């Protein structure tokens, strides 16, 4: 396993837990989408780690911060 895989996987798990704690509604749906993005990034990083995933990761982090407001 690569470090990128572990990193993205940890974020995916944390995002899923955060989504489960939210009440039903739009913020929960957005948080679940963020979790799916992290999960997809972890799957791609497991196959071929590269730096092309960084912009996707940054976009997901920005969205997750907006949900938290």
N, C-alpha and C positions, 0 to 999 in steps of 0.2 A: 504494500500500500504506500501511496505517496503522502507527503505532508498536506498537499492541497486537498486530497480526498478526505483526509481526517478533519481538516479545517472546515470544509464545506459541509461535511456530514454533521459535525457538531452544531453548526449554525442551523441546519435543517431540523435537527432534533429540538433545539431550543425554540425555533419558530413554531413548530407543531405544538409544543407544550404551551407556548404563549397563546396560540389560536384556541386551544382547548379551554383555556381559562377565560376567554372573552365571551360576553353574552352574544346570542345570535344577532346577526345584522351585518351591515356592510363592512365594518372593521374586521370582523372575524373572517369574512370571505377574502378580504385583501391579505390578511395575515396567512391564511391557508395558501394563497397564491404565492406569497413570498416563500413559504416553506417548500412548495413544489419547485420553485426556481432553484433554491439551494440544493434540493435533492437531485435535480437534473444536472446541476453543475458538479455535484459530487460524483455522479455516474460518469460524466464526461471526463473528469479529472482522473478517475480510476483507469480509464482506457488509455488516455494520452495526455498527460499533464502539459499544459502550456500557458502562456500569459494572455491568450485571447479571452479567457474567462474573466479576467479582472474587471472589465467594463460591465459585464453582466452582474458580477458580484456587487460592484459599487452601486449600480442601479437598484438592485434588490435592497441593499442597505439603506439607500435614500428613501425608498418606499416604506420600509419598516420603521424608520424614524418618523415619517409623516403619520403613520398609523398610531404611533405612541402618543402623539400630541393630544 
